[in-house]
Amino acid sequence: MLMEEAKRNNPHPLFKAVAEQEGVPVETIMKGVASGRMVVPANVNHKDIDPRAIGEGLRVKINANIGTSKDFIDVDEELRKADVAVKYGADAVMDLSTGGEINKIRKTIIDHVRVPIGTVPIYQAGLEKALSPNGAVVDLTSDDLFNAIRNHALDGVDFITVHCGITKQTVKRLCENPRTTDVVSRGGSFLTAWILQNEQENPLYAEFDYLLEICKEYEMTLSLGDGMRPGGIADSTDHAQIEELMTLGELVKRSRAANVQAMVEGPGHIPVHQIEANVHLQKSLCDGAPFYVLGPLVTDIAPGYDHIVGAIGGTIAAQAGADFLCYVTPAEHLSLPTIEDVRDGVIASKIAAHAVDLIRGIDLDKDHQMDVARRDRDWDKMYALALDPEKAKERHEERLSSEDDVCSMCGELCAIKITEEYLRPKKDE
């Protein structure tokens, strides 16, 4: 187990690999994993993984969601989405497939992608139950849930989202304090309905120790899901959300005691002025566990542009201490994303992550190199340094200037060229 190795101060090869990526001593990684403030998701069955470390003081990481739906089942397209996501900077990919041969799709993606892979096993468990004769999601059994989790672990899934914080008490709190958007998490809705229908405790909470056994056996990292995340600005930072977060803080402690790596998800749709407080609250209640945020989305009225909305929220959240940004695409709330949507979503999140990395003193040289290339009007160098080289080159070349070495925005009035002509000789004197 990686956490056990870290506590023994044993420099596991994965620790060495991520330390080299981050440019930090391997002791920093071991200390972070031992304390639970960093995670290195790496299932023992995921061969040839290109690992990542997520957590305190490291580069801000990005996840990209892909996966089929009942209406669009094209495995080759999902593989292309995964390739595009990794190409433009995704550090992890989650397979959220709900259509087609889900087991085969998951295995294909794991074999195809080297970065860490995440899933939400309850999606498959709920779908299979709903498709059974006279079945429904509320008919799920504890065995259904844990068999799905074990199957994902066997296939090599590196981290799983599990909505363990939705308890009978949390659902009671939701009923007492109705929301505008109720529950927008798919897995969260499954378990909320299950608890209301069966009047029993959530199996993922009631049998959390068994879940830890499975994770320990396969070195699978827990991503403690935010099933009660607000789905609209009006519901932000409410009773149900905070009730769940407090429970997740308790489960983080139990995970660490069992030497199982764990991170925490949150917080959904949050207005700008509440983001910092939400991050600080999570870090306090969960003792610095890595915080994995969807967005946050800072407004509800920008369908088609939610990648921008999410990047704004992600920048503020990461500045406050969030560690892992789940990208949001322009298709959020509208449709299954296209390959181009995946590219736009990853780039938007990468901009947010890099902006905060600069604050942390990480990768400052990249921006300086771009400054020098712009000063020198070295277009090839600018393309190479850009987060999206193809788009940078395409936009420059589609409207070229009549001047040789400037862009068509200013042409012969280029401020840098004019200043260079008169200032540089003075400097050289």
C-alpha positions in Angstrom: 0.0 0.0 0.0 1.3 3.4 -1.0 0.2 5.1 2.2 1.9 2.4 4.3 5.1 2.8 2.2 5.0 6.5 2.7 4.6 6.1 6.5 7.6 3.8 6.5 9.6 6.5 4.5 10.1 4.0 1.7 10.7 5.8 -1.6 8.4 3.7 -3.8 9.1 4.0 -7.6 5.8 5.8 -8.0 6.8 8.4 -5.5 10.1 9.0 -7.3 8.2 9.4 -10.6 5.8 12.0 -9.4 8.6 13.8 -7.4 10.5 14.2 -10.7 7.3 15.5 -12.5 6.8 18.1 -9.7 10.4 19.0 -9.3 10.3 18.3 -5.6 12.3 16.0 -3.3 10.8 12.5 -3.0 10.6 13.1 0.7 8.0 15.8 0.0 5.8 13.3 -1.8 6.2 10.7 0.9 5.3 13.1 3.7 2.2 14.3 1.8 1.0 10.8 1.1 1.7 9.6 4.7 -0.4 12.5 6.1 -3.2 12.1 3.6 -2.7 15.6 2.2 -1.5 14.1 -1.2 -2.8 11.1 -3.1 -1.1 9.1 -5.9 -4.0 7.2 -7.6 -2.4 4.0 -9.0 -4.3 0.7 -9.0 -2.0 -2.3 -8.9 -3.8 -3.7 -12.0 -3.3 -0.5 -14.1 -0.1 -1.5 -15.8 2.3 1.1 -17.3 0.5 4.0 -15.6 1.9 7.5 -15.9 1.2 8.5 -12.3 0.2 11.8 -10.9 0.3 13.3 -7.4 -2.6 15.4 -6.3 -2.6 17.6 -3.3 -1.1 20.3 -1.1 1.7 22.5 -2.6 1.8 20.6 -6.0 0.7 21.7 -9.5 -3.0 22.0 -9.8 -4.3 18.9 -11.6 -7.1 18.5 -14.1 -9.6 15.7 -14.8 -11.6 15.2 -18.0 -14.8 13.2 -18.0 -15.6 11.1 -21.0 -18.0 8.2 -21.7 -20.9 7.0 -23.7 -24.6 7.5 -23.1 -27.6 5.5 -24.2 -28.1 7.9 -27.1 -24.5 8.0 -28.3 -22.4 4.9 -28.2 -19.1 5.3 -30.1 -16.1 3.8 -28.3 -13.7 5.1 -30.9 -14.9 8.6 -30.3 -14.5 8.2 -26.6 -10.9 7.1 -27.1 -10.3 10.1 -29.3 -11.7 12.3 -26.5 -9.3 10.7 -24.1 -6.4 11.3 -26.4 -7.4 14.9 -26.9 -7.8 15.4 -23.2 -4.4 14.1 -22.3 -2.8 16.0 -25.2 -4.0 19.3 -24.0 -3.1 18.7 -20.3 -5.6 16.4 -18.5 -3.9 14.6 -15.6 -6.7 12.0 -15.2 -9.6 10.8 -17.2 -13.0 9.5 -15.8 -15.0 7.0 -17.7 -18.7 7.8 -17.0 -20.2 5.5 -19.6 -23.8 4.5 -19.3 -24.5 3.2 -22.8 -23.3 0.1 -24.6 -21.1 -2.7 -23.2 -19.9 -0.8 -20.2 -17.4 -3.4 -19.0 -15.8 -3.6 -22.4 -15.7 0.2 -22.8 -14.1 0.6 -19.4 -11.4 -2.0 -20.1 -10.7 -0.5 -23.5 -10.2 3.0 -22.0 -7.9 1.7 -19.2 -5.8 -0.2 -21.7 -5.6 2.9 -24.0 -4.9 5.7 -21.5 -1.8 5.9 -19.3 -2.9 8.6 -16.9 -5.0 7.6 -13.9 -8.5 6.5 -14.6 -11.6 7.1 -12.5 -15.1 5.8 -12.5 -18.4 6.0 -10.6 -19.4 2.3 -10.1 -22.9 3.1 -8.9 -23.8 4.2 -12.4 -23.2 0.7 -13.7 -24.9 -0.9 -10.7 -27.9 1.3 -11.0 -28.2 0.9 -14.8 -28.0 -2.9 -14.6 -30.6 -3.0 -11.9 -32.9 -0.7 -13.8 -32.6 -2.9 -16.9 -33.4 -6.1 -15.1 -37.0 -7.4 -15.3 -39.3 -5.2 -13.3 -36.1 -3.6 -11.8 -35.5 0.0 -10.6 -32.5 1.8 -9.1 -34.2 1.7 -5.7 -34.0 -2.1 -5.8 -30.2 -2.0 -5.6 -28.7 -4.3 -2.9 -25.5 -3.9 -1.0 -24.0 -6.8 -3.0 -24.9 -5.0 -6.2 -22.9 -1.9 -5.2 -19.9 -3.7 -3.8 -19.7 -6.2 -6.7 -19.6 -3.3 -9.1 -16.9 -1.6 -7.1 -14.8 -4.8 -7.0 -15.2 -5.3 -10.7 -13.9 -1.8 -11.4 -11.0 -2.4 -9.0 -10.1 -5.7 -10.8 -10.1 -3.9 -14.1 -7.5 -1.4 -12.9 -9.5 1.7 -12.1 -7.3 4.1 -10.1 -9.9 6.1 -8.2 -13.7 5.8 -7.7 -16.3 8.3 -6.8 -18.5 6.9 -4.0 -21.3 8.9 -2.4 -20.7 7.7 1.1 -21.7 11.0 2.7 -25.4 10.7 1.8 -26.9 9.3 4.9 -30.4 9.0 6.3 -29.6 12.1 8.3 -28.4 14.0 5.2 -31.6 13.1 3.3 -33.7 14.1 6.3 -31.9 17.5 6.3 -32.7 17.8 2.6 -36.4 17.1 3.2 -36.5 19.6 6.0 -34.8 22.3 3.9 -36.1 21.9 0.3 -33.9 23.1 -2.6 -34.6 24.6 -5.9 -32.6 21.9 -7.7 -32.9 19.1 -5.2 -30.1 16.6 -6.1 -28.2 17.1 -9.3 -25.6 14.4 -8.7 -26.6 11.2 -10.6 -25.1 8.9 -8.0 -26.5 11.1 -5.3 -30.0 10.9 -6.7 -29.7 7.1 -6.8 -28.9 6.9 -3.2 -31.3 9.6 -2.0 -34.1 7.7 -3.8 -32.9 4.4 -2.3 -32.8 5.7 1.2 -36.3 7.2 0.9 -37.7 4.1 -0.7 -36.1 1.5 1.6 -35.9 3.6 4.8 -32.4 2.1 5.5 -28.9 3.6 5.8 -26.8 4.0 2.7 -24.8 0.8 2.3 -21.7 2.8 1.3 -21.8 4.5 4.6 -23.0 1.6 6.7 -20.4 -0.8 5.3 -17.6 1.7 4.8 -15.1 -0.6 6.4 -15.8 -3.2 3.6 -15.3 -0.5 1.0 -11.9 0.3 2.6 -10.9 -3.4 2.4 -11.5 -3.5 -1.3 -9.6 -0.2 -1.9 -6.7 -1.5 0.2 -6.6 -4.8 -1.7 -6.2 -3.1 -5.1 -4.6 0.3 -4.1 -7.6 2.2 -5.3 -8.0 5.8 -4.2 -11.4 6.9 -2.8 -12.9 10.1 -4.2 -15.6 10.9 -1.6 -18.4 12.2 -3.7 -20.4 15.3 -3.3 -23.9 13.9 -3.8 -25.4 16.9 -2.2 -23.5 19.5 -4.1 -25.7 22.5 -5.0 -27.0 22.4 -8.6 -27.9 26.1 -8.6 -26.6 29.3 -7.1 -29.8 29.5 -4.9 -28.8 26.3 -3.1 -25.2 27.0 -2.4 -23.6 26.3 1.0 -26.9 25.0 2.4 -27.7 22.5 5.2 -27.5 19.4 3.1 -24.2 20.3 1.5 -22.5 21.0 4.8 -24.1 18.0 6.5 -22.5 15.7 3.9 -19.2 17.5 4.1 -19.0 16.9 7.8 -19.6 13.2 7.3 -16.9 13.1 4.6 -14.5 14.6 7.1 -15.1 11.7 9.4 -14.7 9.2 6.6 -11.3 10.8 5.6 -10.0 10.0 9.1 -11.2 6.4 8.8 -9.6 6.0 5.4 -6.3 7.3 6.7 -6.4 4.9 9.6 -6.9 2.0 7.2 -4.0 3.3 5.0 -6.4 4.0 2.1 -5.8 7.2 0.1 -8.8 9.5 -0.1 -9.7 12.9 -1.6 -13.0 14.8 -1.3 -15.3 16.3 -4.0 -17.2 19.5 -4.0 -18.9 22.0 -4.1 -20.9 22.5 -7.3 -22.7 25.8 -8.1 -21.2 28.4 -5.8 -21.2 32.2 -6.2 -17.8 33.9 -6.4 -17.9 35.3 -2.9 -18.5 31.9 -1.2 -15.8 29.9 -3.0 -12.9 30.7 -0.7 -15.0 30.0 2.4 -16.1 26.6 0.9 -12.5 25.6 0.2 -11.3 26.6 3.7 -14.2 24.7 5.3 -13.4 21.6 3.3 -9.8 21.8 4.2 -10.6 22.3 7.9 -13.3 19.5 8.2 -11.3 17.1 6.1 -7.8 17.8 7.6 -6.2 19.0 4.4 -7.4 16.1 2.2 -7.0 16.9 -1.5 -10.1 18.8 -2.7 -11.5 17.8 -6.1 -13.8 20.5 -7.5 -16.3 20.5 -10.4 -15.9 24.0 -11.5 -17.2 25.5 -9.2 -19.8 27.1 -11.5 -20.2 30.7 -10.6 -23.4 31.5 -12.5 -26.3 29.4 -13.8 -27.2 31.4 -17.0 -24.3 30.6 -19.4 -25.3 27.4 -21.1 -22.9 26.9 -24.0 -20.1 28.7 -22.2 -20.0 26.8 -18.9 -16.3 25.9 -19.6 -15.6 29.6 -19.0 -17.9 29.7 -16.0 -16.1 26.7 -14.5 -12.6 28.1 -15.3 -13.5 31.3 -13.3 -14.7 29.2 -10.4 -11.7 26.8 -10.7 -9.2 29.6 -10.6 -10.7 31.1 -7.4 -11.0 27.6 -5.8 -7.5 26.6 -6.6 -6.1 29.9 -5.3 -7.9 29.2 -2.1 -6.4 25.7 -1.9 -8.3 23.3 -4.1 -6.0 20.7 -5.7 -7.9 19.0 -8.6 -10.2 20.6 -11.1 -12.8 18.6 -12.9 -13.2 20.2 -16.3 -16.5 21.6 -17.5 -17.2 21.6 -21.2 -19.4 24.0 -23.3 -21.9 21.1 -23.5 -22.5 21.0 -19.7 -26.3 21.0 -18.9 -27.0 20.6 -22.7 -25.7 17.4 -24.2 -23.0 14.7 -24.4 -19.8 16.6 -25.2 -18.1 16.3 -28.6 -14.3 16.0 -29.1 -14.1 19.7 -29.7 -16.0 20.3 -26.4 -13.4 18.1 -24.6 -10.6 20.2 -26.0 -12.2 23.5 -25.0 -13.0 22.2 -21.5 -9.5 20.9 -20.9 -7.9 24.1 -22.2 -10.2 26.3 -20.0 -9.3 24.3 -16.9 -5.6 24.3 -17.9 -5.7 28.1 -18.0 -7.2 28.1 -14.5 -4.7 25.6 -13.2 -1.7 27.4 -14.6 -2.8 30.8 -13.4 -2.8 29.4 -9.9 0.5 27.5 -10.4 2.1 30.9 -11.1 0.9 32.1 -7.7 2.6 29.1 -6.2 5.8 29.9 -8.0 5.5 26.9 -10.4 6.3 27.1 -14.1 7.1 30.8 -14.0 9.7 30.2 -16.7 7.0 29.3 -19.3 5.4 32.7 -19.1 8.8 34.4 -19.2 9.8 32.4 -22.4 6.5 33.5 -24.0 7.3 37.1 -23.1 10.6 36.9 -24.8 9.1 35.2 -27.9 6.5 38.0 -28.2 9.1 40.7 -27.8 11.1 39.0 -30.6 8.0 38.3 -32.7 9.1 34.7 -32.8 5.9 33.1 -33.9 7.1 29.5 -34.0 8.3 29.8 -30.4 5.0 31.4 -29.4 3.1 28.5 -31.0 5.3 25.9 -29.2 4.7 27.6 -25.8 1.0 28.0 -26.2 -1.5 25.7 -24.3 -3.1 25.2 -27.7 -0.4 25.5 -30.4 -2.7 24.6 -33.3 -5.3 27.3 -32.5 -2.6 29.9 -31.9 -1.1 29.3 -35.3 -4.5 29.1 -37.0 -5.7 32.4 -35.6 -2.5 34.2 -36.5 -2.2 32.9 -40.0 -5.9 33.3 -41.0 -5.4 37.1 -41.0 -1.8 37.9 -41.7 -0.4 41.4 -41.6 1.0 43.0 -44.7 4.1 43.7 -42.5 6.6 40.9 -42.2 7.0 40.2 -38.5 3.9 41.6 -36.7 0.3 40.6 -36.3 -2.7 42.2 -38.2 -4.1 43.7 -35.0 -1.6 46.6 -35.1 0.5 46.0 -38.2 3.0 48.8 -38.7 1.7 50.4 -35.4 3.1 47.5 -33.4 3.9 48.9 -30.0 6.7 46.4 -29.4 8.4 47.1 -32.7 8.1 50.9 -32.4 9.5 50.8 -28.9 12.3 48.5 -29.9 13.3 50.8 -32.7 13.8 53.8 -30.5 14.4 52.4 -27.0 16.9 49.6 -27.8 19.6 51.9 -29.4 19.4 54.1 -26.3 20.0 51.1 -24.1 22.9 50.1 -26.2 24.6 53.5 -26.0 
